[in-house]
Amino acid sequence: MCGFSEGKPTHDIKFMGSNSFGTLFRVTTWGESHGPAIGCVIDGCPAGLALTEMDIQKKLDLRIPGRSYQVSERQEKDRVAILSGVFEGKTTGAPIALHIQNTDANTAAYESCKEVLRPGHANFTYLAKYGIFDYRGGGRASARETACRVAAGAVAEKLLSLAGVRIISYLKAVGEYSINPNIEDIDVFEAAICASPLFCPEKEAEEQMKTRIQAVKQEGDSIGGVVECLVLHLPAGLGDPVYEKLEAKLAAAMMSLPASKGFEIGDGYGAAVKKGSTHNDLFCIEKEKVCVHTNHAGGLLGGITTGAPLVLRTHFKPASSIQKTQPTVDIHGNPTAFCLGEMSRHDPCVAVRAVPVCAAMCGLVCADAWLMGKIAKL
């Protein structure tokens, strides 16, 4: 019933092998939402990079739950510990192991639904593939795993800073409310993002988004949103053609995030209604360098950077965990109803806390491309 074995003996070998990301700068994450801890191992970080736990912690602090009414009430401080790969404040070239303790796990909140196929969740598909599923907050399918990505992304961003690369992400849309900021001063723009609990740089739009999120939360519901990322000062010539295009790797990175349902770069979906004469970015010379007048392509041509900023957007669905009662079936195929327990804690709009996660994934992809670029030619 339901597409998976009901406790029948099987000799099939089943394991979860898709926990690593990257080529040279490679990250493997581990741990579950309600297990004792989570963490990651970073392979390929060059020796000699100045790195402290505080470099990582300040990025993790942006992602933690409990920051405002608009995110999950779960209280996790996400204190990171560097277990290996750093000596006397610098990376050694050895694997960097990062550890984050889970301190506010609440398994009891999920006991009532351990045999229920939760609408919109991975219970059914994980059971169909592996025959077992950690129902405590979703296990590996939980967004809790993204703390590991943010930790690894902090190391990647520190590495990229050596090349002057800067990554900025912000909340572009919540439901029907969207912004198209005119960025005149990038420092002022970034400061406005950091000052906002929603990572939205426009105050009026932020208030509209807050009101919308609060309304759906009070209804026991959730709402989707869009995160935009800007990667500044990447040199031209990074990335690879054909099957390893940088936009393909960025898409893979963003679409690997929980609740992500769409990816755009440059004009994205809007390019489909344009003519070539209006979409083409015309070349020019500025300060004795080849540049483009516009950036409809989002900083990439043929999968390789042009030197213009990377501009990409990730669309997130409404969170599947809502307080409304929904019809479903249990693992035995019996019709039932599902409603979250009163002790459960979930984000009414996952896009809010996805802002620093998207920045981290950009960092991982770009750090990998930067290192790959160093071996592409003599």
ChimeraX attribute file (.defattr): number of C-alpha atoms within 10 A of each C-alpha:
attribute: neighborCount
match mode: 1-to-1
recipient: residues
	/A:1	9
	/A:2	16
	/A:3	13
	/A:4	17
	/A:5	15
	/A:6	12
	/A:7	8
	/A:8	7
	/A:9	7
	/A:10	8
	/A:11	5
	/A:12	7
	/A:13	6
	/A:14	9
	/A:15	8
	/A:16	9
	/A:17	6
	/A:18	8
	/A:19	11
	/A:20	14
	/A:21	20
	/A:22	19
	/A:23	14
	/A:24	17
	/A:25	22
	/A:26	19
	/A:27	24
	/A:28	18
	/A:29	23
	/A:30	15
	/A:31	20
	/A:32	22
	/A:33	23
	/A:34	22
	/A:35	18
	/A:36	13
	/A:37	16
	/A:38	24
	/A:39	24
	/A:40	24
	/A:41	21
	/A:42	27
	/A:43	19
	/A:44	17
	/A:45	24
	/A:46	16
	/A:47	14
	/A:48	13
	/A:49	17
	/A:50	16
	/A:51	20
	/A:52	17
	/A:53	17
	/A:54	13
	/A:55	15
	/A:56	23
	/A:57	18
	/A:58	12
	/A:59	21
	/A:60	25
	/A:61	17
	/A:62	18
	/A:63	22
	/A:64	20
	/A:65	22
	/A:66	16
	/A:67	17
	/A:68	10
	/A:69	15
	/A:70	24
	/A:71	25
	/A:72	19
	/A:73	16
	/A:74	18
	/A:75	15
	/A:76	17
	/A:77	18
	/A:78	22
	/A:79	16
	/A:80	20
	/A:81	17
	/A:82	17
	/A:83	12
	/A:84	15
	/A:85	21
	/A:86	22
	/A:87	13
	/A:88	9
	/A:89	13
	/A:90	15
	/A:91	20
	/A:92	18
	/A:93	16
	/A:94	15
	/A:95	20
	/A:96	21
	/A:97	20
	/A:98	22
	/A:99	20
	/A:100	21
	/A:101	17
	/A:102	20
	/A:103	16
	/A:104	12
	/A:105	17
	/A:106	17
	/A:107	15
	/A:108	11
	/A:109	17
	/A:110	17
	/A:111	12
	/A:112	12
	/A:113	17
	/A:114	17
	/A:115	15
	/A:116	21
	/A:117	25
	/A:118	24
	/A:119	18
	/A:120	12
	/A:121	16
	/A:122	18
	/A:123	22
	/A:124	21
	/A:125	15
	/A:126	18
	/A:127	19
	/A:128	15
	/A:129	15
	/A:130	15
	/A:131	17
	/A:132	14
	/A:133	20
	/A:134	18
	/A:135	23
	/A:136	21
	/A:137	24
	/A:138	20
	/A:139	19
	/A:140	25
	/A:141	20
	/A:142	20
	/A:143	21
	/A:144	23
	/A:145	21
	/A:146	26
	/A:147	25
	/A:148	28
	/A:149	26
	/A:150	27
	/A:151	27
	/A:152	30
	/A:153	28
	/A:154	27
	/A:155	26
	/A:156	23
	/A:157	24
	/A:158	20
	/A:159	23
	/A:160	22
	/A:161	14
	/A:162	9
	/A:163	12
	/A:164	13
	/A:165	19
	/A:166	17
	/A:167	23
	/A:168	20
	/A:169	26
	/A:170	28
	/A:171	28
	/A:172	28
	/A:173	23
	/A:174	27
	/A:175	16
	/A:176	11
	/A:177	14
	/A:178	17
	/A:179	14
	/A:180	8
	/A:181	10
	/A:182	7
	/A:183	10
	/A:184	8
	/A:185	8
	/A:186	11
	/A:187	10
	/A:188	12
	/A:189	18
	/A:190	18
	/A:191	12
	/A:192	16
	/A:193	20
	/A:194	16
	/A:195	12
	/A:196	15
	/A:197	18
	/A:198	23
	/A:199	25
	/A:200	28
	/A:201	23
	/A:202	17
	/A:203	13
	/A:204	10
	/A:205	17
	/A:206	23
	/A:207	13
	/A:208	15
	/A:209	24
	/A:210	16
	/A:211	13
	/A:212	19
	/A:213	24
	/A:214	19
	/A:215	15
	/A:216	15
	/A:217	21
	/A:218	11
	/A:219	12
	/A:220	15
	/A:221	20
	/A:222	26
	/A:223	23
	/A:224	22
	/A:225	24
	/A:226	25
	/A:227	27
	/A:228	21
	/A:229	23
	/A:230	19
	/A:231	21
	/A:232	18
	/A:233	17
	/A:234	22
	/A:235	16
	/A:236	15
	/A:237	17
	/A:238	24
	/A:239	25
	/A:240	20
	/A:241	13
	/A:242	10
	/A:243	9
	/A:244	12
	/A:245	19
	/A:246	23
	/A:247	25
	/A:248	16
	/A:249	21
	/A:250	22
	/A:251	21
	/A:252	15
	/A:253	19
	/A:254	27
	/A:255	17
	/A:256	13
	/A:257	21
	/A:258	18
	/A:259	22
	/A:260	20
	/A:261	14
	/A:262	14
	/A:263	22
	/A:264	19
	/A:265	22
	/A:266	18
	/A:267	17
	/A:268	15
	/A:269	11
	/A:270	11
	/A:271	15
	/A:272	10
	/A:273	8
	/A:274	12
	/A:275	9
	/A:276	10
	/A:277	8
	/A:278	11
	/A:279	17
	/A:280	15
	/A:281	18
	/A:282	12
	/A:283	11
	/A:284	11
	/A:285	10
	/A:286	10
	/A:287	6
	/A:288	7
	/A:289	9
	/A:290	12
	/A:291	18
	/A:292	18
	/A:293	13
	/A:294	15
	/A:295	20
	/A:296	19
	/A:297	20
	/A:298	23
	/A:299	27
	/A:300	25
	/A:301	16
	/A:302	13
	/A:303	20
	/A:304	20
	/A:305	23
	/A:306	22
	/A:307	19
	/A:308	21
	/A:309	23
	/A:310	23
	/A:311	23
	/A:312	25
	/A:313	24
	/A:314	24
	/A:315	22
	/A:316	27
	/A:317	19
	/A:318	22
	/A:319	20
	/A:320	19
	/A:321	21
	/A:322	24
	/A:323	20
	/A:324	12
	/A:325	11
	/A:326	13
	/A:327	12
	/A:328	15
	/A:329	17
	/A:330	18
	/A:331	18
	/A:332	12
	/A:333	13
	/A:334	11
	/A:335	11
	/A:336	12
	/A:337	15
	/A:338	20
	/A:339	16
	/A:340	20
	/A:341	14
	/A:342	8
	/A:343	11
	/A:344	18
	/A:345	20
	/A:346	22
	/A:347	27
	/A:348	28
	/A:349	29
	/A:350	27
	/A:351	32
	/A:352	27
	/A:353	25
	/A:354	29
	/A:355	25
	/A:356	31
	/A:357	28
	/A:358	30
	/A:359	27
	/A:360	30
	/A:361	28
	/A:362	28
	/A:363	28
	/A:364	29
	/A:365	25
	/A:366	27
	/A:367	26
	/A:368	23
	/A:369	23
	/A:370	21
	/A:371	19
	/A:372	17
	/A:373	15
	/A:374	10
	/A:375	8
	/A:376	11
	/A:377	6
	/A:378	4
